[in-house]
Amino acid sequence: MNISRIAILGTGSMGGAILAGLIKSGFEPSNISVTTNSDASATALAEQFGVLTFALENGEDANQMAVAGADVILVGVKPAYVTEVLADVADSLNDDALVVSVAAGITTAAMQAVLPADVAVVRAMPNTPAIVGLAVTGVAPGSRASAENVETAKQLFETVGKVIVLGEDKIDELGTISGSGPAYVFYLVEKLTEAAKAHGFSDADAALMVNETFLGAAKLLVESGKSPQELRKQVTSPNGTTERAIARFDQTDLTAMFVEGTQAALARSRELASGK
């Protein structure tokens, strides 16, 4: 991996997942610095992973101390605080450092504007299955990022799943699919579970049926090499029960519903970029 030392600013669910992925991949814990809001969480991370931790409640210079000597800085704070945090650490960054942000809606141009001219920026959009090492991450370089910078970011996110390299003009759209996608899946699981309970199954049995069905279907899709259309047709016998259910689903025009939903998510991403 093309990383000697990395700082992770903000170790919430995503920053924490990437930290765990790095450790699992064999990255040396002593070469990782992280920041958290509280001293308690900093202590817990130090004990769990053996990394160097800094708590913001112990001093306003926590982020500055964390980035000292790091060649890669992963920014895991909420979008509203990204440029503020980068401006705070700008003078503490190594020459030719690489900043990688996982914040939705914050452009590389906005980040570059508060950073030294020799600091490259890459935007990344991982999804929450990073927690179990099964993320899909979109990686988009800023105007200063070299091919080597992109490869470094790609290697970083491959510790928690698969990576797609794309232009920044597509990163927000990717976020509406794979970024928000787990929530869509959980929503479908939630609704099918409610349907099972409406048929009289207990909470436990309904959860078992639906959760394991989604897990098995996803595994079959990945391992079979077949398209979802092919697999759906295998389950759907002519004039059978499944065909009748799908015909009813089609009456709601699910394709249009998903297109409209992802368009709404994209509009919100653009609002975030404009500070709304």
C-alpha positions in Angstrom: 0.0 0.0 0.0 1.3 3.5 -0.9 0.7 4.9 2.5 3.3 5.3 5.2 1.2 7.1 7.8 -2.5 8.0 7.8 -4.6 10.3 9.9 -8.4 9.7 10.2 -10.2 12.9 11.3 -13.5 11.7 12.7 -14.0 8.1 13.6 -17.8 7.7 13.4 -19.3 4.7 11.6 -17.5 5.3 8.3 -14.2 6.4 9.7 -14.3 3.6 12.2 -15.1 1.0 9.4 -12.1 2.2 7.4 -9.9 2.1 10.4 -11.0 -1.5 11.1 -10.4 -2.4 7.4 -6.9 -0.9 7.5 -6.0 -2.9 10.6 -7.5 -6.1 9.2 -5.4 -5.6 6.0 -2.3 -5.7 8.1 -1.5 -1.9 8.2 0.7 -1.1 11.2 -1.5 0.5 13.9 1.3 2.7 15.2 1.2 4.4 11.8 -2.4 5.5 12.2 -3.6 8.6 14.1 -7.3 9.2 14.7 -9.4 12.0 16.2 -12.7 11.7 18.1 -14.9 14.1 20.0 -14.6 12.5 23.4 -11.7 11.3 25.5 -13.7 8.1 26.3 -14.0 7.1 22.6 -10.3 8.0 22.0 -9.3 5.7 24.9 -11.6 2.9 23.6 -10.0 3.1 20.0 -6.5 3.1 21.4 -7.2 0.0 23.5 -9.1 -1.8 20.7 -6.7 -1.1 17.8 -3.5 0.2 19.3 -3.6 3.5 17.2 -2.6 7.0 18.3 -5.7 8.9 19.4 -6.5 12.5 20.0 -9.8 13.8 21.6 -11.1 17.2 20.6 -12.5 17.7 24.1 -8.9 17.6 25.4 -7.7 20.4 23.1 -8.7 22.3 20.0 -5.4 21.2 18.3 -6.3 17.5 18.2 -6.8 17.4 14.4 -3.5 19.4 13.9 -1.6 16.9 16.1 -3.2 13.9 14.3 -2.2 15.0 10.8 1.5 15.7 11.7 3.7 13.5 9.6 0.8 11.8 7.8 1.0 11.4 4.0 -2.7 10.6 3.8 -5.5 12.3 5.7 -9.0 10.7 5.6 -11.7 13.3 6.5 -14.6 11.5 8.1 -16.4 14.5 9.7 -19.9 15.6 8.7 -20.2 17.6 5.5 -20.9 20.9 7.2 -17.6 20.8 9.0 -15.2 19.5 6.2 -13.8 22.9 5.0 -13.6 24.2 8.5 -11.6 21.2 9.6 -9.3 21.3 6.6 -8.7 25.0 7.1 -7.7 24.2 10.7 -5.1 21.6 9.7 -3.9 23.2 6.5 -0.7 24.6 8.0 0.1 21.3 9.8 0.0 19.1 6.6 3.0 17.4 5.0 4.1 18.8 1.7 2.4 16.7 -1.1 -0.1 15.2 1.4 -3.2 13.5 0.0 -6.6 14.5 1.5 -9.4 12.0 1.0 -12.9 13.1 2.0 -15.9 10.8 2.4 -18.4 13.7 2.8 -21.4 13.9 0.5 -21.8 17.1 -1.5 -18.5 18.8 -0.7 -16.6 19.3 -3.9 -12.8 18.9 -4.4 -12.7 22.5 -5.5 -14.2 23.7 -2.2 -11.6 21.6 -0.3 -8.7 22.7 -2.4 -9.6 26.3 -1.8 -8.7 26.0 1.9 -5.6 23.8 1.4 -2.0 24.5 0.3 -1.4 24.3 -3.5 0.7 21.2 -3.2 -2.0 19.1 -1.4 -4.1 16.8 -3.6 -7.7 16.0 -2.9 -9.8 12.9 -3.7 -13.4 12.5 -3.0 -14.7 9.1 -2.0 -18.2 7.8 -1.5 -18.2 4.5 0.4 -21.3 2.8 1.7 -22.1 1.4 5.1 -21.3 -2.3 4.3 -17.7 -1.1 4.7 -18.4 -2.1 8.3 -18.4 -5.8 7.3 -15.8 -5.4 4.5 -18.3 -5.4 1.6 -18.4 -1.7 0.6 -18.8 -0.3 -2.8 -16.7 3.0 -2.9 -16.7 5.5 -5.7 -13.3 7.4 -5.9 -13.1 10.7 -7.8 -9.9 12.8 -8.1 -9.7 16.5 -7.8 -7.8 18.7 -10.3 -4.5 18.3 -8.4 -4.6 14.6 -7.9 -2.2 12.4 -9.8 -2.6 8.9 -11.0 -0.5 7.8 -8.0 -2.9 9.7 -5.7 -5.9 7.9 -7.2 -4.2 4.5 -6.8 -3.4 5.3 -3.2 -7.1 6.1 -2.5 -8.1 3.0 -4.4 -5.8 0.8 -2.3 -7.2 2.5 0.9 -10.8 1.7 0.1 -10.1 -1.8 -1.2 -9.4 -2.7 2.4 -13.2 -2.5 3.0 -14.6 -3.7 -0.4 -14.8 -2.9 -4.1 -13.8 0.4 -5.7 -15.0 2.3 -8.8 -12.9 5.2 -10.1 -15.0 7.8 -11.9 -15.2 11.5 -12.6 -16.3 13.9 -9.9 -19.4 14.8 -12.0 -20.7 11.2 -11.3 -19.7 10.9 -7.6 -23.0 12.4 -6.3 -25.0 10.2 -8.6 -23.1 7.1 -7.5 -24.0 8.2 -4.0 -27.7 7.9 -4.8 -27.3 4.3 -5.9 -24.6 2.6 -3.9 -24.2 5.2 -1.2 -27.9 5.3 -0.2 -28.5 1.8 -1.6 -28.2 -0.1 1.6 -31.0 2.0 3.1 -33.2 1.1 0.1 -32.5 -2.6 0.7 -33.2 -2.3 4.4 -36.4 -0.5 3.5 -37.5 -3.4 1.3 -36.6 -5.9 4.0 -38.6 -3.8 6.5 -41.7 -3.8 4.2 -41.5 -7.5 3.3 -41.1 -8.3 7.0 -44.3 -6.3 7.7 -46.1 -8.3 5.0 -44.9 -11.6 6.6 -46.4 -10.4 9.9 -49.6 -9.4 8.2 -49.9 -13.1 7.2 -49.7 -14.1 10.8 -46.0 -14.9 11.3 -44.3 -14.0 14.6 -41.7 -11.2 14.6 -38.9 -13.8 15.0 -40.1 -16.0 12.2 -40.9 -13.1 9.9 -37.4 -11.7 10.4 -35.8 -15.1 9.9 -37.6 -15.7 6.6 -37.0 -12.2 5.1 -33.4 -11.6 6.3 -32.2 -15.1 5.2 -34.0 -14.8 1.9 -32.3 -11.5 1.1 -28.9 -12.9 2.2 -29.4 -16.0 0.2 -30.6 -14.2 -2.9 -27.7 -11.7 -2.8 -25.2 -14.5 -2.5 -26.8 -16.4 -5.3 -26.7 -13.3 -7.5 -23.0 -12.7 -6.9 -21.9 -16.4 -7.1 -24.1 -17.5 -10.1 -22.8 -14.9 -12.5 -26.3 -14.6 -13.8 -28.2 -11.3 -14.2 -31.0 -10.5 -11.7 -33.5 -10.8 -14.6 -32.4 -14.4 -15.3 -32.6 -15.4 -11.7 -36.0 -13.8 -11.3 -37.3 -15.8 -14.3 -36.0 -19.0 -12.8 -38.2 -18.4 -9.7 -41.2 -17.1 -11.7 -43.1 -20.1 -13.1 -45.7 -19.2 -15.9 -49.1 -18.6 -14.4 -47.7 -19.3 -10.9 -47.9 -17.4 -7.6 -44.6 -15.5 -8.0 -45.7 -14.2 -11.5 -49.0 -13.0 -9.9 -47.1 -11.1 -7.2 -44.7 -9.5 -9.6 -47.5 -8.4 -11.9 -49.0 -6.6 -9.0 -45.7 -5.0 -8.2 -45.3 -3.8 -11.8 -48.6 -1.9 -11.5 -46.8 0.5 -9.2 -44.0 1.2 -11.8 -41.2 0.5 -9.4 -38.6 1.6 -12.0 -40.1 5.1 -12.1 -40.3 5.2 -8.4 -36.6 4.3 -8.0 -35.6 6.9 -10.6 -37.6 9.6 -8.9 -36.2 8.6 -5.5 -32.6 8.7 -6.6 -33.2 12.0 -8.4 -34.5 13.4 -5.1 -31.4 12.2 -3.3 -29.2 13.8 -6.0 -31.1 17.1 -5.6 -30.4 17.0 -1.8 -26.7 16.3 -2.4 -26.5 19.4 -4.6 -28.3 21.4 -1.8 -25.6 20.2 0.6 -22.9 21.4 -1.8 -24.5 24.8 -1.9 -24.6 25.0 1.9 -28.4 24.5 2.3 
